Every structure is written in C-alpha cells, then in structure tokens.
Amino acid sequence: MIQRVRNSLSELYEADETAWLDAMADLIEQDRLSDLDYPHLREYLSDVAKRDRKEVESRLTTLLMHLLKWEHQPDRRSRSWAGTILEQQQELALEASSGVLRNHADAVLTKAYAKAVKRAATETGLEVATFPEVCPFTVEQLLTADLTAE
C-alpha cells in the first residue's frame, strides 16, 4: 500500500507539480508523514531555494543597473526608468526584507553590482571606469530609500 502511494505520488510529481504539492500538503495535514514523496520533496525544496536566491540576485542587478543609468545619464531619465527602479525595489523588498533571502542579498550585493556595471556600460556606451568601483548602496538603502529623489 505505502509503495503504491509513493509510486503514484512520484508519477504525479512528473505529471502535475501543483497537484503533487496539494497531495503533499494533504498528507502532512493528515499526519501521514511516512507516505510523503521525500526524494521529490527534497528536490523541489532545493529547486525553490535556488530559484528564490537567483530571483533576489536578478532583481538586485536590475535595480542597480537602472540606478547607475539614472545617476550617470540624468538627461535621459524617464518615467519608465523610475518605474523600473520602483518596481525592482518593491519586489526586492517583498522577497528579501528579512530572513535568509535578506542575508543572501547582502552576500551577493558585490556580485550583482559588478554585473550591473557591465550592463549599464553596455546600455549607455559609457566606460566601466565611469561607474564607482564599489557599490555605493547598502541593501538597506536599496530596500527603503527614495532612490529617484533628486
């Protein structure tokens, strides 16, 4: 019986991840922990953690790139840039305002800034040396400051 449940859960994981998640939640609610699909559960949780960390780094990079463009091309500022800055800031705050993802944001800030500088240089045509060598923002500033204020 337990093996049949595990096999069907394994097949469900491959066919419909959302239905599989519902089934996992139901088993937990019923305190049927021995029936959980542990191999796929481990894989799923690991994938979610990787995706969340990647998302935080991506949002940091995009936010920083637009801030660099905002600072170094004031004559090209637009509502679109301001909107992108605000959107990235708000989404980053939702994901990384505290806990593990906040710690991750702190840990990858330097890496995200280096990527942002390269992208900003490419998009603006400015030399990489135009931009500060070290990120001029802390994660706290990126999460809370009015970044497009003059």
C-alpha positions as CSV (number, residue, x, y, z in Angstrom):
1,M,0.0,0.0,0.0
2,I,2.7,2.5,1.0
3,Q,4.8,1.7,-2.0
4,R,1.8,2.1,-4.3
5,V,1.1,5.6,-2.7
6,R,4.8,6.6,-3.2
7,N,4.7,5.4,-6.9
8,S,1.6,7.3,-7.6
9,L,3.0,10.4,-5.9
10,S,6.2,10.1,-7.9
11,E,4.1,9.9,-11.1
12,L,2.0,12.8,-10.0
13,Y,5.2,14.9,-9.4
14,E,6.3,14.3,-13.0
15,A,2.8,15.0,-14.5
16,D,1.4,17.9,-12.4
17,E,3.6,19.6,-9.8
18,T,0.8,21.7,-8.4
19,A,-1.4,18.6,-7.8
20,W,1.6,16.9,-6.3
21,L,2.1,19.9,-3.9
22,D,-1.6,19.7,-2.9
23,A,-1.1,15.9,-2.2
24,M,2.0,16.6,-0.1
25,A,0.1,19.2,1.9
26,D,-2.8,16.8,2.4
27,L,-0.5,14.1,3.6
28,I,1.1,16.5,6.1
29,E,-2.3,17.7,7.3
30,Q,-3.3,14.1,7.8
31,D,-0.1,13.4,9.7
32,R,0.8,10.7,7.2
33,L,4.5,11.7,7.1
34,S,5.7,8.2,6.2
35,D,3.7,8.5,2.9
36,L,5.4,11.7,1.7
37,D,7.4,11.6,-1.5
38,Y,10.7,12.5,0.2
39,P,13.0,12.2,-2.8
40,H,10.9,14.6,-4.9
41,L,10.2,16.8,-1.9
42,R,13.9,17.3,-1.3
43,E,14.4,18.1,-5.0
44,Y,11.5,20.5,-5.0
45,L,12.6,22.4,-1.9
46,S,16.1,22.7,-3.2
47,D,14.9,24.0,-6.6
48,V,12.7,26.6,-4.9
49,A,15.6,27.8,-2.7
50,K,17.8,28.1,-5.8
51,R,15.1,29.9,-7.7
52,D,14.5,32.4,-4.8
53,R,18.2,33.2,-4.5
54,K,18.5,33.7,-8.3
55,E,15.5,36.0,-8.2
56,V,16.9,38.1,-5.5
57,E,20.3,38.5,-7.3
58,S,18.5,39.2,-10.6
59,R,16.4,42.0,-9.0
60,L,19.4,43.5,-7.3
61,T,21.3,43.5,-10.6
62,T,18.4,45.2,-12.5
63,L,17.8,47.7,-9.8
64,L,21.5,48.6,-9.5
65,M,21.8,48.9,-13.3
66,H,18.9,51.3,-13.6
67,L,20.3,53.3,-10.7
68,L,23.6,53.6,-12.4
69,K,21.9,54.8,-15.6
70,W,19.8,57.2,-13.6
71,E,22.8,58.7,-11.9
72,H,25.1,58.9,-15.0
73,Q,22.6,59.9,-17.6
74,P,20.4,62.5,-16.0
75,D,19.4,63.9,-19.3
76,R,17.9,60.5,-20.4
77,R,15.9,59.9,-17.2
78,S,12.3,58.8,-17.9
79,R,9.2,57.7,-16.1
80,S,10.0,54.3,-17.5
81,W,13.3,54.2,-15.7
82,A,11.8,55.5,-12.5
83,G,9.0,52.9,-12.8
84,T,11.6,50.1,-13.2
85,I,13.6,51.3,-10.2
86,L,10.4,51.4,-8.1
87,E,9.2,48.0,-9.3
88,Q,12.5,46.3,-8.7
89,Q,12.8,48.0,-5.3
90,Q,9.3,46.9,-4.2
91,E,9.7,43.3,-5.4
92,L,13.1,43.0,-3.8
93,A,11.7,44.3,-0.6
94,L,8.9,41.7,-0.7
95,E,11.4,38.9,-1.3
96,A,14.4,40.0,0.8
97,S,13.3,42.3,3.5
98,S,14.3,39.8,6.2
99,G,15.5,36.3,6.8
100,V,17.6,34.0,4.7
101,L,16.9,35.9,1.4
102,R,17.9,39.2,3.1
103,N,21.2,37.6,4.1
104,H,21.6,36.3,0.6
105,A,21.0,39.8,-0.8
106,D,23.8,41.1,1.5
107,A,26.1,38.3,0.4
108,V,25.6,38.8,-3.4
109,L,25.5,42.6,-3.5
110,T,29.1,42.9,-4.7
111,K,28.5,40.3,-7.4
112,A,25.2,41.9,-8.5
113,Y,26.8,45.3,-8.6
114,A,29.6,44.0,-10.9
115,K,27.0,42.6,-13.3
116,A,25.0,45.9,-13.1
117,V,28.1,47.9,-14.0
118,K,28.8,45.8,-17.1
119,R,25.2,46.0,-18.2
120,A,25.0,49.8,-17.6
121,A,28.2,50.3,-19.5
122,T,26.8,48.3,-22.4
123,E,23.5,50.1,-22.5
124,T,24.9,53.6,-22.0
125,G,28.0,53.3,-24.0
126,L,29.9,54.7,-21.0
127,E,33.2,53.1,-19.9
128,V,33.1,50.7,-17.0
129,A,35.5,53.1,-15.2
130,T,32.8,55.8,-15.2
131,F,31.0,54.0,-12.5
132,P,32.0,53.7,-8.9
133,E,34.3,50.7,-8.3
134,V,32.4,49.7,-5.1
135,C,28.6,49.6,-4.8
136,P,27.5,53.0,-3.4
137,F,24.4,51.5,-1.8
138,T,23.7,49.1,1.1
139,V,21.0,46.5,0.8
140,E,19.1,48.5,3.4
141,Q,19.2,51.7,1.2
142,L,18.1,49.7,-1.8
143,L,15.1,48.4,0.1
144,T,14.0,51.6,1.7
145,A,15.3,54.8,0.2
146,D,13.6,57.0,-2.3
147,L,16.1,56.2,-5.0
148,T,15.0,58.5,-7.7
149,A,14.7,61.6,-5.5
150,E,17.0,64.5,-6.5
